[in-house]
């Protein structure tokens, strides 16, 4: 789409700069895998993931346990040990259930399996999410884990969650987000196409003012774009932003119908001037951001005073957690008390909070 033609002639004045995605964390990956290597894209994915895990670990002596079903924790721990040593970081890989000698300063002490997890306190707990929703998991499970890795497909592992104390470390966010969504972009609408009425209902309830600029941040395949265009009218700007090129590729058809500008960008560093949007729509975005308040603050930066923030998901939090075989925690970013606090801390006033089984909808006003 030519953003400089027709109704989009204003767009260059809204955009300040376009960040270089390679510089933001997509550097070439050269860490080796152990002897049982794989080939092609799968091998590259494992190298990238292991580098990202290594980058998330705190400096100094740190005790790490990898937990999860079957033999996978042991295999991942072996691979991580190789990656750490190749990067010049001492690593003591524990075997059996013996703690061994006291580690030298600066060593990563690395163990694997539920027996080790319950044997002592750990600085970092890594959980491998591999079983189907509803299965009984090992002691502790995902609860209390510092890093959660999705290994449902062992050829394409992805970091899915990082606890706040570690999340700001390393350059993991862009590559892991893209790894997760790029592999799912082609089938996303097939799996979730029935959600379109829920998107329309959420946009309608938000009462986005006609004639205003609206930005869909984390637009995915563009499911909200038709409803957003209808809400603001035919002659104003609708912008769709996503971090994953494959998602934007599949958003082109809806973007064209909705006359929306599609932009590849990181939601944490939006390439827009301050106070340009009358509304920001974000479906499923906040739960993927490593720092909730930093993300909300960036959304507030690009929104004018009195503008709207619409946080949406076509499935309620409890149903979504059950789908992934986990229970809700009171300190999760979208829990009502937590969201109330984080929005107030970042320039928003939360006016609507609806966490039903069939959807999640929260609306805030820019202060």
C-alpha positions in Angstrom: 0.0 0.0 0.0 1.2 3.5 -0.8 0.8 5.4 2.5 1.4 8.7 0.8 -1.6 8.6 -1.5 -5.2 9.5 -0.9 -6.4 9.5 2.6 -3.0 8.5 3.9 -1.2 11.6 3.0 -1.2 12.6 6.7 0.5 9.4 7.8 4.1 10.6 7.5 3.4 13.3 10.0 2.3 10.7 12.5 5.3 8.5 12.2 8.6 9.6 13.7 10.9 6.8 12.7 10.9 3.1 11.8 13.2 1.0 14.1 15.7 -1.4 12.6 14.3 -4.8 13.6 17.6 -6.5 13.0 19.4 -4.1 15.4 16.6 -4.6 17.9 17.5 -8.2 18.6 17.7 -10.3 15.5 21.5 -10.7 15.4 23.0 -13.8 13.8 23.0 -16.9 16.1 26.2 -18.9 16.2 26.0 -20.9 19.5 26.6 -24.6 18.9 24.3 -27.4 19.8 25.6 -30.7 21.3 26.4 -33.8 19.3 22.8 -34.8 18.7 22.3 -31.9 16.3 19.3 -31.2 14.1 19.2 -29.6 10.7 17.8 -26.5 9.0 15.4 -24.1 10.6 14.8 -26.4 13.6 18.5 -26.3 14.5 18.6 -22.5 14.1 15.5 -22.2 16.3 17.1 -24.2 19.1 20.3 -22.2 18.9 18.4 -18.9 19.1 16.3 -20.1 22.0 19.3 -21.4 24.0 21.1 -18.1 23.4 18.1 -16.2 24.6 17.8 -18.4 27.8 21.5 -17.8 28.5 21.0 -14.1 28.1 18.1 -14.1 30.6 20.2 -15.7 33.4 21.5 -13.2 36.0 25.2 -12.5 36.3 27.3 -14.2 39.0 26.6 -17.6 40.6 23.1 -18.7 39.8 21.3 -22.0 40.5 19.0 -23.1 37.6 16.6 -26.1 37.4 14.7 -27.2 34.3 11.5 -29.1 35.0 8.8 -30.7 32.9 7.6 -34.1 31.6 9.7 -37.0 30.4 13.3 -36.7 29.3 13.0 -33.2 27.8 14.3 -31.3 30.9 17.5 -33.4 30.8 18.0 -32.8 27.1 17.4 -29.1 27.3 19.7 -28.8 30.3 22.5 -30.6 28.4 22.1 -28.3 25.5 22.0 -25.2 27.7 25.2 -26.3 29.4 26.9 -26.5 26.0 25.6 -23.0 25.0 26.8 -21.4 28.3 30.3 -23.0 28.1 30.6 -21.9 24.5 29.8 -18.4 25.5 32.6 -18.5 28.1 30.3 -18.9 31.2 31.3 -21.6 33.7 28.5 -24.2 34.1 28.2 -27.1 36.5 25.8 -29.6 35.2 24.4 -31.7 38.1 23.6 -35.3 37.7 21.7 -37.8 39.9 20.5 -36.1 43.1 23.9 -35.2 44.6 24.6 -31.5 45.0 28.3 -32.0 44.4 31.0 -29.6 45.6 30.4 -25.9 46.1 30.6 -24.1 42.7 33.2 -21.5 41.8 32.1 -17.9 41.8 30.2 -17.0 38.6 29.2 -20.6 37.9 25.7 -21.5 36.6 24.6 -24.6 38.6 22.3 -26.5 36.3 20.0 -29.4 37.1 17.0 -31.0 35.5 13.8 -32.9 36.6 11.2 -32.7 39.3 13.3 -34.5 41.9 15.9 -31.7 41.7 13.3 -29.0 41.7 12.0 -30.1 45.1 15.5 -30.8 46.5 16.5 -27.2 47.2 15.8 -23.5 46.4 16.6 -22.3 42.9 17.3 -18.8 41.6 15.7 -19.6 38.2 13.1 -22.3 37.5 12.5 -23.1 33.8 9.3 -25.0 33.0 8.8 -26.9 29.8 5.2 -26.7 28.7 4.6 -29.8 26.7 1.5 -31.7 27.9 -2.0 -31.2 26.7 -4.3 -29.0 28.7 -5.7 -30.7 31.8 -2.9 -33.3 32.3 -1.5 -33.7 35.7 2.0 -32.3 35.8 5.1 -32.7 37.9 5.5 -31.0 41.4 5.1 -27.2 41.0 4.3 -27.3 37.3 4.2 -23.9 35.6 3.3 -22.1 38.9 6.3 -20.3 40.2 8.4 -20.8 37.1 10.8 -18.0 36.1 10.8 -19.0 32.4 8.2 -21.0 30.6 9.1 -22.7 27.3 6.6 -24.2 24.9 8.0 -27.5 23.6 4.7 -29.0 22.2 6.6 -29.2 19.0 10.2 -30.3 20.0 11.5 -29.0 16.6 10.2 -25.5 17.3 10.6 -24.5 21.0 9.5 -21.0 22.0 9.9 -19.0 25.2 6.3 -18.1 26.2 6.7 -16.3 29.5 9.5 -14.7 31.5 9.1 -13.5 35.1 9.4 -9.7 35.7 12.8 -9.8 37.4 14.4 -11.5 34.4 12.3 -10.1 31.5 14.3 -7.0 30.9 17.5 -9.0 30.4 18.8 -10.0 27.0 17.3 -9.5 23.5 14.9 -12.5 23.7 11.5 -10.7 23.1 11.5 -10.0 19.4 12.9 -13.3 18.2 10.7 -15.4 20.5 7.6 -13.5 19.7 8.2 -13.9 16.0 9.1 -17.5 16.4 5.7 -18.2 18.1 3.5 -16.2 15.7 5.3 -16.8 12.4 4.8 -20.6 12.7 1.0 -20.0 13.3 0.2 -17.2 10.9 -0.9 -19.3 8.0 -3.5 -21.2 10.1 -4.5 -18.5 12.5 -7.7 -17.5 10.8 -8.7 -21.1 10.2 -8.4 -21.8 13.9 -9.9 -18.5 15.2 -12.0 -17.1 12.4 -15.2 -17.6 14.4 -14.0 -14.8 16.7 -14.8 -12.0 14.3 -18.3 -11.2 15.8 -16.6 -10.9 19.2 -14.2 -8.3 17.8 -17.0 -6.3 16.3 -19.0 -6.4 19.6 -15.9 -5.2 21.6 -15.2 -2.3 19.2 -18.9 -1.3 19.3 -19.0 -1.3 23.1 -15.9 0.8 23.3 -17.6 3.6 21.5 -14.5 4.8 19.6 -15.3 8.4 18.3 -16.0 8.7 14.6 -13.4 10.7 12.7 -10.5 9.8 15.0 -7.2 8.1 14.4 -7.1 4.5 15.7 -4.1 2.2 16.0 -4.5 -1.6 16.3 -1.3 -2.6 18.1 -0.5 -6.3 17.8 -3.0 -6.6 14.9 -2.2 -10.2 14.0 -4.1 -11.1 10.9 -6.2 -7.9 11.1 -9.4 -9.4 12.6 -10.3 -6.1 14.2 -9.7 -3.9 11.2 -13.2 -4.0 9.5 -14.9 -3.1 12.8 -12.4 -0.3 13.5 -12.9 1.1 10.1 -16.7 1.1 10.5 -16.3 2.8 13.9 -14.2 5.7 12.8 -15.7 6.2 9.4 -14.3 6.2 5.8 -12.1 9.3 5.7 -9.7 8.9 8.7 -6.6 6.9 9.5 -6.6 3.3 10.7 -3.2 1.9 11.4 -2.4 -1.7 12.0 0.9 -2.6 13.8 2.5 -6.0 14.3 5.9 -7.4 15.2 5.7 -10.5 13.0 6.0 -10.1 9.2 4.1 -13.3 8.5 1.1 -12.0 10.5 1.1 -8.7 8.5 1.3 -10.7 5.3 -1.9 -12.5 6.2 -3.5 -9.2 7.3 -3.1 -7.6 3.9 -6.6 -8.6 2.6 -8.4 -7.2 5.6 -6.1 -4.2 5.6 -7.0 -3.5 2.0 -10.7 -3.8 2.5 -10.5 -1.5 5.6 -8.1 0.9 3.9 -5.7 0.5 6.8 -2.0 1.2 6.8 0.1 -1.9 7.9 3.3 -1.2 9.7 6.0 -3.6 11.0 7.0 -2.4 14.5 7.6 -3.3 18.1 4.8 -2.4 20.4 7.4 -1.4 23.0 8.8 1.3 20.7 6.0 2.5 18.5 7.3 4.6 15.6 4.6 7.4 16.0 4.7 10.9 17.4 3.3 11.7 20.8 -0.5 12.0 21.3 -1.5 11.2 17.7 -4.1 8.5 18.4 -7.7 8.9 19.5 -8.0 5.2 20.3 -5.6 2.2 20.7 -7.0 -1.3 20.3 -4.9 -4.2 21.6 -6.1 -7.8 21.4 -4.1 -10.3 23.3 -1.1 -7.9 23.4 -0.5 -7.2 27.1 -0.1 -10.9 28.1 2.8 -11.2 25.6 4.7 -8.1 26.7 7.7 -8.6 29.1 7.0 -5.4 31.1 3.3 -4.6 31.4 3.8 -1.0 32.7 6.4 -0.1 30.1 4.0 -1.4 27.4 1.1 0.5 28.8 3.2 3.6 29.1 4.2 3.4 25.4 0.5 3.1 24.4 -0.3 6.1 26.6 2.5 8.1 24.9 0.9 7.8 21.4 -2.6 8.5 22.7 -4.1 12.0 23.2 -5.6 13.0 26.6 -9.1 11.6 26.7 -8.3 8.9 24.1 -9.3 5.3 24.6 -7.4 2.1 25.3 -9.3 -1.1 24.4 -7.7 -4.3 25.7 -9.5 -7.3 24.3 -9.3 -11.1 24.0 -12.0 -13.3 22.4 -11.7 -15.8 25.3 -12.0 -15.0 29.0 -8.9 -15.4 31.2 -10.1 -18.5 33.1 -11.1 -20.3 29.9 -7.8 -19.4 28.2 -5.8 -20.6 31.2 -7.7 -23.9 31.2 -6.9 -24.3 27.5 -3.2 -24.2 28.4 -3.6 -26.4 31.4 -2.8 -23.8 34.1 -4.6 -22.0 36.8 -4.9 -18.2 37.1 -2.6 -16.4 39.5 -3.7 -13.2 41.3 -0.6 -11.2 40.2 -1.1 -11.8 36.4 -1.0 -8.6 34.3 -4.7 -8.8 33.4 -6.1 -9.6 36.8 -8.4 -6.8 37.8 -6.4 -5.5 40.8 -3.1 -5.7 38.9 -4.5 -4.0 35.8 -6.1 -1.3 37.9 -2.8 -0.6 39.4 -0.7 -0.7 36.2 -3.1 1.5 34.2 -3.2 4.1 37.0 0.6 4.1 37.1 1.0 4.7 33.4 -1.4 7.5 32.6 -4.7 5.6 32.2 -8.0 5.5 34.1 -9.7 2.0 33.9 -13.4 2.4 33.4 -14.5 -1.0 32.2 -13.4 -4.5 33.3 -15.3 -7.5 32.0 -13.6 -10.9 32.3 -16.4 -13.2 31.2 -16.0 -16.8 30.0 -16.5 -15.8 26.4 -14.3 -12.8 26.3 -12.0 -10.3 28.1 -12.6 -6.6 27.6 -11.0 -3.7 29.5 -11.4 0.0 28.6 -9.3 2.8 29.9 -9.2 6.6 29.2 -6.0 8.5 28.8 -5.6 10.9 31.6 
